[in-house]
């Protein structure tokens, strides 16, 4: 990633970066899982290629974030491993900004950029705020639901009826159907079953158009969202039989043909009868 000196300074004025509540503190807002740029530059704007600057996170046991020293770099705490980078081409312009990749909520806090050997010594303060987003947290948070199960249940004159089943969730999830554009589709009242502080929710909708559809389960209290997809083909408000019923039709025809072929074949199969000490072998055709 490249960033000019002008762009780095402009970050302070753009949405996502504002002057903090405290004098001399820049506040940076980013969404969870995005990249956070923490700006820093000495007042002298001198080249930092052969200088030293250190980034630390205040009030944190694992306070070391990133150290640059005349071309040699070191990432501090394990939680920042492979997630911190800097603007190599901008060091000559006095840009000591860093990028924290894949920002996590626990990355929120106060950071300080220190120019250790500048005279006079300078430091730059940044407050990072990582805003949480709804995402799949199944297996990471207790009660987060697994992916929904979508079943194609019935076909009526109105269209294709789908059921969406969400199981074992706590707190109770919000469940909805969406089309490929993200529009929420009308559905019947959810059927909710509670057992042992776990919820099972069933939602039914009727589709009248061909599209990719999603069943989405949201648990906003724990910032969890998961979904499942299905493609349904409908023509003129009826199911596209080429995708469904024709398959059953040809399966029935094939099965009938197979049975007829078997009957014809048995006419040529010899059946062995055992009667006492003697054995007779007759063709099945003799009995027909």
C-alpha positions as a LaTeX table, in Angstrom:
\begin{tabular}{lrrr}
\hline
Residue & $x$ (\AA) & $y$ (\AA) & $z$ (\AA) \\
\hline
Unk1 & 0.00 & 0.00 & 0.00 \\
Unk2 & 1.32 & 3.43 & $-0.94$ \\
Unk3 & 0.45 & 6.72 & 0.69 \\
Unk4 & 1.79 & 10.14 & $-0.15$ \\
Unk5 & 2.62 & 12.62 & 2.56 \\
Unk6 & $-0.29$ & 14.80 & 1.53 \\
Unk7 & $-2.67$ & 11.84 & 1.66 \\
Unk8 & $-1.43$ & 10.85 & 5.10 \\
Unk9 & $-2.11$ & 14.31 & 6.46 \\
Unk10 & $-5.46$ & 14.50 & 4.69 \\
Unk11 & $-6.52$ & 11.38 & 6.61 \\
Unk12 & $-6.95$ & 13.61 & 9.62 \\
Unk13 & $-9.75$ & 15.52 & 7.91 \\
Unk14 & $-11.60$ & 12.72 & 6.13 \\
Unk15 & $-14.50$ & 10.62 & 7.47 \\
Unk16 & $-13.07$ & 7.85 & 9.62 \\
Unk17 & $-10.43$ & 10.12 & 11.11 \\
Unk18 & $-11.20$ & 13.07 & 13.37 \\
Unk19 & $-9.51$ & 15.15 & 15.98 \\
Unk20 & $-9.88$ & 13.41 & 19.32 \\
Unk21 & $-11.48$ & 14.73 & 22.48 \\
Unk22 & $-8.05$ & 15.25 & 23.96 \\
Unk23 & $-5.75$ & 17.96 & 22.57 \\
Unk24 & $-3.14$ & 16.53 & 20.22 \\
Unk25 & $-4.98$ & 13.20 & 19.79 \\
Unk26 & $-6.25$ & 11.97 & 16.42 \\
Unk27 & $-9.23$ & 9.61 & 16.52 \\
Unk28 & $-9.44$ & 6.95 & 13.82 \\
Unk29 & $-12.64$ & 4.97 & 13.17 \\
Unk30 & $-12.62$ & 1.70 & 11.20 \\
Unk31 & $-14.93$ & $-1.27$ & 10.89 \\
Unk32 & $-13.98$ & $-4.66$ & 12.20 \\
Unk33 & $-11.92$ & $-6.78$ & 9.74 \\
Unk34 & $-10.87$ & $-3.71$ & 7.70 \\
Unk35 & $-7.43$ & $-2.05$ & 7.62 \\
Unk36 & $-6.68$ & 0.75 & 10.07 \\
Unk37 & $-4.17$ & 3.47 & 9.15 \\
Unk38 & $-2.59$ & 5.19 & 12.15 \\
Unk39 & $-1.02$ & 8.46 & 10.90 \\
Unk40 & 2.28 & 9.80 & 12.23 \\
Unk41 & 4.84 & 12.33 & 10.99 \\
Unk42 & 7.43 & 14.51 & 12.76 \\
Unk43 & 7.05 & 18.27 & 12.62 \\
Unk44 & 10.36 & 18.54 & 10.76 \\
Unk45 & 9.05 & 16.40 & 7.86 \\
Unk46 & 12.61 & 15.07 & 7.55 \\
Unk47 & 13.53 & 11.71 & 6.05 \\
Unk48 & 13.10 & 8.77 & 8.40 \\
Unk49 & 15.02 & 6.23 & 6.33 \\
Unk50 & 17.93 & 6.20 & 8.79 \\
Unk51 & 15.91 & 7.22 & 11.84 \\
Unk52 & 14.07 & 5.32 & 14.58 \\
Unk53 & 10.40 & 5.41 & 15.46 \\
Unk54 & 8.43 & 3.20 & 17.80 \\
Unk55 & 4.70 & 2.47 & 18.02 \\
Unk56 & 3.23 & 1.35 & 21.33 \\
Unk57 & $-0.29$ & 0.72 & 22.64 \\
Unk58 & $-0.89$ & 2.50 & 25.90 \\
Unk59 & $-2.34$ & 0.78 & 28.98 \\
Unk60 & $-1.79$ & $-2.65$ & 27.47 \\
Unk61 & 0.34 & $-5.48$ & 28.79 \\
Unk62 & 1.40 & $-6.27$ & 25.25 \\
Unk63 & 2.21 & $-2.68$ & 24.50 \\
Unk64 & 4.84 & $-3.09$ & 21.77 \\
Unk65 & 3.29 & $-2.75$ & 18.33 \\
Unk66 & 5.99 & $-1.89$ & 15.78 \\
Unk67 & 9.60 & $-0.68$ & 15.77 \\
Unk68 & 11.51 & 0.78 & 12.82 \\
Unk69 & 15.24 & 1.36 & 13.19 \\
Unk70 & 17.28 & 2.38 & 10.13 \\
Unk71 & 15.71 & $-0.17$ & 7.82 \\
Unk72 & 15.30 & $-2.91$ & 10.42 \\
Unk73 & 11.73 & $-3.60$ & 11.56 \\
Unk74 & 10.24 & $-5.58$ & 14.40 \\
Unk75 & 6.63 & $-6.37$ & 15.21 \\
Unk76 & 5.94 & $-6.39$ & 18.93 \\
Unk77 & 3.18 & $-8.41$ & 20.60 \\
Unk78 & 2.03 & $-11.70$ & 19.10 \\
Unk79 & $-1.47$ & $-10.34$ & 18.55 \\
Unk80 & $-0.01$ & $-7.92$ & 15.96 \\
Unk81 & 2.13 & $-10.55$ & 14.22 \\
Unk82 & 1.82 & $-10.40$ & 10.41 \\
Unk83 & $-0.78$ & $-7.61$ & 10.70 \\
Unk84 & 1.37 & $-4.46$ & 10.90 \\
Unk85 & 3.04 & $-2.80$ & 7.92 \\
Unk86 & 4.37 & 0.65 & 7.02 \\
Unk87 & 4.84 & 2.88 & 3.98 \\
Unk88 & 8.35 & 2.06 & 2.78 \\
Unk89 & 8.37 & 4.54 & $-0.10$ \\
Unk90 & 7.16 & 7.38 & 2.13 \\
Unk91 & 9.88 & 7.22 & 4.79 \\
Unk92 & 11.90 & 9.77 & 2.85 \\
Unk93 & 8.97 & 12.18 & 3.18 \\
Unk94 & 8.77 & 11.77 & 6.93 \\
Unk95 & 5.81 & 9.36 & 6.96 \\
Unk96 & 5.90 & 7.01 & 9.96 \\
Unk97 & 2.27 & 5.88 & 9.61 \\
Unk98 & 1.46 & 2.21 & 10.05 \\
Unk99 & $-1.36$ & $-0.06$ & 8.87 \\
Unk100 & $-2.97$ & $-2.56$ & 11.21 \\
Unk101 & $-4.59$ & $-5.14$ & 8.97 \\
Unk102 & $-7.76$ & $-7.06$ & 9.72 \\
Unk103 & $-8.59$ & $-4.82$ & 12.67 \\
Unk104 & $-10.16$ & $-6.52$ & 15.66 \\
Unk105 & $-12.34$ & $-4.98$ & 18.35 \\
Unk106 & $-9.60$ & $-5.62$ & 20.91 \\
Unk107 & $-7.28$ & $-3.41$ & 18.81 \\
Unk108 & $-9.28$ & $-0.39$ & 19.98 \\
Unk109 & $-7.30$ & 1.88 & 22.26 \\
Unk110 & $-4.70$ & 4.62 & 22.45 \\
Unk111 & $-1.50$ & 4.38 & 20.44 \\
Unk112 & 1.64 & 6.50 & 20.58 \\
Unk113 & 4.22 & 6.99 & 17.83 \\
Unk114 & 7.58 & 8.04 & 19.31 \\
Unk115 & 10.59 & 9.46 & 17.48 \\
Unk116 & 13.27 & 8.36 & 19.90 \\
Unk117 & 16.32 & 10.24 & 18.64 \\
Unk118 & 14.87 & 13.41 & 17.20 \\
Unk119 & 15.86 & 16.66 & 18.87 \\
Unk120 & 13.62 & 17.72 & 20.41 \\
Unk121 & 12.03 & 14.31 & 20.99 \\
Unk122 & 8.52 & 14.06 & 19.55 \\
Unk123 & 5.53 & 11.78 & 19.91 \\
Unk124 & 2.21 & 11.49 & 18.11 \\
Unk125 & $-1.01$ & 10.17 & 19.70 \\
Unk126 & $-3.80$ & 8.23 & 17.97 \\
Unk127 & $-7.00$ & 6.76 & 19.40 \\
Unk128 & $-8.24$ & 3.81 & 17.36 \\
Unk129 & $-11.92$ & 2.86 & 17.52 \\
Unk130 & $-12.79$ & $-0.45$ & 15.86 \\
Unk131 & $-16.54$ & $-0.61$ & 15.29 \\
Unk132 & $-18.08$ & $-4.10$ & 15.40 \\
Unk133 & $-19.99$ & $-5.58$ & 12.47 \\
Unk134 & $-22.44$ & $-8.43$ & 12.17 \\
Unk135 & $-20.57$ & $-11.50$ & 10.93 \\
Unk136 & $-20.47$ & $-15.27$ & 11.30 \\
Unk137 & $-19.21$ & $-16.00$ & 14.82 \\
Unk138 & $-20.37$ & $-19.62$ & 14.99 \\
Unk139 & $-17.99$ & $-21.68$ & 17.13 \\
Unk140 & $-16.45$ & $-18.54$ & 18.61 \\
Unk141 & $-19.32$ & $-17.27$ & 20.74 \\
Unk142 & $-21.59$ & $-19.43$ & 22.88 \\
Unk143 & $-25.11$ & $-19.57$ & 21.47 \\
Unk144 & $-24.24$ & $-18.40$ & 17.96 \\
Unk145 & $-26.37$ & $-20.36$ & 15.51 \\
Unk146 & $-24.99$ & $-22.58$ & 12.78 \\
Unk147 & $-25.96$ & $-21.99$ & 9.15 \\
Unk148 & $-29.71$ & $-22.19$ & 8.47 \\
Unk149 & $-31.21$ & $-25.19$ & 6.65 \\
Unk150 & $-33.37$ & $-24.34$ & 3.62 \\
Unk151 & $-35.94$ & $-26.87$ & 2.40 \\
Unk152 & $-38.06$ & $-26.69$ & $-0.75$ \\
Unk153 & $-41.30$ & $-27.98$ & 0.74 \\
Unk154 & $-44.27$ & $-27.40$ & $-1.49$ \\
Unk155 & $-45.43$ & $-26.03$ & $-4.82$ \\
Unk156 & $-48.71$ & $-24.18$ & $-5.04$ \\
Unk157 & $-50.47$ & $-22.10$ & $-7.64$ \\
Unk158 & $-48.80$ & $-19.08$ & $-6.03$ \\
Unk159 & $-45.24$ & $-20.35$ & $-6.37$ \\
Unk160 & $-42.60$ & $-22.31$ & $-4.50$ \\
Unk161 & $-42.86$ & $-22.58$ & $-0.75$ \\
Unk162 & $-39.60$ & $-22.62$ & 1.20 \\
Unk163 & $-38.92$ & $-23.42$ & 4.83 \\
Unk164 & $-35.87$ & $-22.08$ & 6.66 \\
Unk165 & $-34.83$ & $-23.79$ & 9.89 \\
Unk166 & $-32.46$ & $-22.25$ & 12.47 \\
Unk167 & $-31.57$ & $-24.45$ & 15.43 \\
Unk168 & $-29.88$ & $-24.24$ & 18.83 \\
Unk169 & $-29.54$ & $-20.46$ & 19.03 \\
Unk170 & $-29.37$ & $-18.13$ & 22.02 \\
Unk171 & $-30.41$ & $-15.37$ & 22.20 \\
Unk172 & $-33.43$ & $-15.82$ & 19.93 \\
Unk173 & $-32.39$ & $-15.05$ & 16.34 \\
Unk174 & $-34.13$ & $-12.84$ & 13.83 \\
Unk175 & $-34.71$ & $-14.86$ & 10.66 \\
Unk176 & $-35.56$ & $-13.47$ & 7.22 \\
Unk177 & $-35.50$ & $-14.38$ & 3.54 \\
Unk178 & $-33.70$ & $-12.13$ & 1.06 \\
Unk179 & $-33.42$ & $-12.06$ & $-2.72$ \\
Unk180 & $-30.15$ & $-11.57$ & $-4.60$ \\
Unk181 & $-30.46$ & $-7.78$ & $-4.21$ \\
Unk182 & $-30.72$ & $-8.09$ & $-0.43$ \\
Unk183 & $-34.40$ & $-7.16$ & $-0.35$ \\
Unk184 & $-36.27$ & $-8.73$ & 2.57 \\
Unk185 & $-39.11$ & $-10.95$ & 1.34 \\
Unk186 & $-42.56$ & $-11.23$ & 2.93 \\
Unk187 & $-42.96$ & $-14.37$ & 5.02 \\
Unk188 & $-45.34$ & $-16.02$ & 7.44 \\
Unk189 & $-45.09$ & $-15.45$ & 11.18 \\
Unk190 & $-42.00$ & $-17.30$ & 12.47 \\
Unk191 & $-42.61$ & $-20.52$ & 14.37 \\
Unk192 & $-40.50$ & $-20.44$ & 17.54 \\
Unk193 & $-39.70$ & $-23.37$ & 19.82 \\
Unk194 & $-37.75$ & $-22.83$ & 23.06 \\
Unk195 & $-36.03$ & $-25.72$ & 24.81 \\
Unk196 & $-33.33$ & $-25.46$ & 27.46 \\
Unk197 & $-32.70$ & $-21.77$ & 26.76 \\
Unk198 & $-32.11$ & $-22.58$ & 23.10 \\
Unk199 & $-34.34$ & $-21.46$ & 20.27 \\
Unk200 & $-35.40$ & $-23.20$ & 17.09 \\
Unk201 & $-37.02$ & $-20.91$ & 14.54 \\
Unk202 & $-38.84$ & $-21.92$ & 11.36 \\
Unk203 & $-39.73$ & $-19.36$ & 8.70 \\
Unk204 & $-41.89$ & $-19.98$ & 5.62 \\
Unk205 & $-42.08$ & $-17.88$ & 2.47 \\
Unk206 & $-43.55$ & $-18.33$ & $-1.02$ \\
Unk207 & $-41.42$ & $-17.41$ & $-4.03$ \\
Unk208 & $-42.87$ & $-16.16$ & $-7.30$ \\
Unk209 & $-39.73$ & $-15.38$ & $-9.28$ \\
Unk210 & $-36.49$ & $-17.02$ & $-10.39$ \\
Unk211 & $-33.51$ & $-15.87$ & $-8.34$ \\
Unk212 & $-30.85$ & $-16.73$ & $-5.79$ \\
Unk213 & $-32.35$ & $-16.54$ & $-2.32$ \\
Unk214 & $-30.83$ & $-16.36$ & 1.15 \\
Unk215 & $-32.12$ & $-17.24$ & 4.55 \\
Unk216 & $-30.40$ & $-14.99$ & 7.06 \\
Unk217 & $-30.22$ & $-15.50$ & 10.83 \\
Unk218 & $-29.14$ & $-12.52$ & 12.97 \\
Unk219 & $-28.29$ & $-12.35$ & 16.66 \\
Unk220 & $-27.46$ & $-8.69$ & 17.10 \\
Unk221 & $-26.81$ & $-9.01$ & 20.84 \\
Unk222 & $-23.72$ & $-11.13$ & 20.12 \\
Unk223 & $-22.94$ & $-9.51$ & 16.73 \\
Unk224 & $-23.58$ & $-12.78$ & 14.90 \\
Unk225 & $-25.00$ & $-13.24$ & 11.41 \\
Unk226 & $-25.03$ & $-16.32$ & 9.23 \\
Unk227 & $-26.91$ & $-17.38$ & 6.10 \\
Unk228 & $-27.57$ & $-20.12$ & 3.57 \\
Unk229 & $-28.39$ & $-19.80$ & $-0.13$ \\
Unk230 & $-30.58$ & $-21.61$ & $-2.62$ \\
Unk231 & $-31.42$ & $-21.11$ & $-6.31$ \\
Unk232 & $-35.07$ & $-21.44$ & $-7.30$ \\
Unk233 & $-36.33$ & $-21.31$ & $-10.87$ \\
Unk234 & $-39.92$ & $-20.16$ & $-11.38$ \\
Unk235 & $-41.65$ & $-19.41$ & $-14.69$ \\
Unk236 & $-44.83$ & $-17.37$ & $-14.91$ \\
Unk237 & $-45.44$ & $-17.85$ & $-11.18$ \\
Unk238 & $-45.08$ & $-21.62$ & $-11.55$ \\
Unk239 & $-42.14$ & $-23.86$ & $-10.82$ \\
Unk240 & $-39.85$ & $-24.48$ & $-13.75$ \\
Unk241 & $-40.59$ & $-28.18$ & $-14.13$ \\
Unk242 & $-37.43$ & $-28.70$ & $-16.14$ \\
Unk243 & $-35.55$ & $-28.21$ & $-12.95$ \\
Unk244 & $-37.63$ & $-30.36$ & $-10.66$ \\
Unk245 & $-40.77$ & $-32.32$ & $-11.64$ \\
Unk246 & $-39.46$ & $-33.44$ & $-15.01$ \\
Unk247 & $-36.68$ & $-35.17$ & $-13.13$ \\
Unk248 & $-39.25$ & $-37.19$ & $-11.19$ \\
Unk249 & $-41.23$ & $-37.84$ & $-14.40$ \\
Unk250 & $-38.25$ & $-39.29$ & $-16.25$ \\
Unk251 & $-37.27$ & $-41.23$ & $-13.15$ \\
Unk252 & $-40.76$ & $-42.83$ & $-13.16$ \\
Unk253 & $-40.59$ & $-43.62$ & $-16.89$ \\
Unk254 & $-37.15$ & $-45.11$ & $-16.45$ \\
Unk255 & $-38.32$ & $-47.23$ & $-13.52$ \\
Unk256 & $-41.35$ & $-48.52$ & $-15.49$ \\
Unk257 & $-39.17$ & $-49.38$ & $-18.47$ \\
Unk258 & $-36.75$ & $-51.19$ & $-16.20$ \\
Unk259 & $-39.54$ & $-53.31$ & $-14.71$ \\
Unk260 & $-40.86$ & $-54.24$ & $-18.18$ \\
Unk261 & $-37.38$ & $-55.18$ & $-19.32$ \\
Unk262 & $-36.97$ & $-57.36$ & $-16.26$ \\
Unk263 & $-40.24$ & $-59.20$ & $-17.00$ \\
Unk264 & $-39.18$ & $-59.86$ & $-20.58$ \\
Unk265 & $-35.82$ & $-61.08$ & $-19.43$ \\
Unk266 & $-37.28$ & $-63.52$ & $-16.92$ \\
Unk267 & $-38.97$ & $-65.39$ & $-19.78$ \\
Unk268 & $-35.55$ & $-66.58$ & $-20.82$ \\
Unk269 & $-34.29$ & $-67.46$ & $-17.35$ \\
Unk270 & $-34.32$ & $-71.09$ & $-16.43$ \\
Unk271 & $-35.88$ & $-71.84$ & $-13.05$ \\
Unk272 & $-34.75$ & $-74.97$ & $-11.21$ \\
Unk273 & $-37.33$ & $-76.99$ & $-9.24$ \\
Unk274 & $-36.36$ & $-79.71$ & $-6.83$ \\
Unk275 & $-38.82$ & $-82.53$ & $-6.28$ \\
Unk276 & $-37.64$ & $-85.30$ & $-4.11$ \\
Unk277 & $-34.67$ & $-87.17$ & $-5.52$ \\
Unk278 & $-35.31$ & $-85.94$ & $-9.01$ \\
Unk279 & $-34.54$ & $-82.51$ & $-10.46$ \\
Unk280 & $-36.43$ & $-80.88$ & $-13.30$ \\
Unk281 & $-35.34$ & $-77.83$ & $-15.18$ \\
Unk282 & $-37.95$ & $-75.90$ & $-17.12$ \\
Unk283 & $-37.97$ & $-72.59$ & $-18.84$ \\
Unk284 & $-40.09$ & $-69.98$ & $-17.19$ \\
Unk285 & $-41.67$ & $-69.54$ & $-20.56$ \\
Unk286 & $-43.31$ & $-72.94$ & $-20.21$ \\
Unk287 & $-45.45$ & $-71.61$ & $-17.41$ \\
Unk288 & $-46.62$ & $-68.54$ & $-19.21$ \\
\hline
\end{tabular}
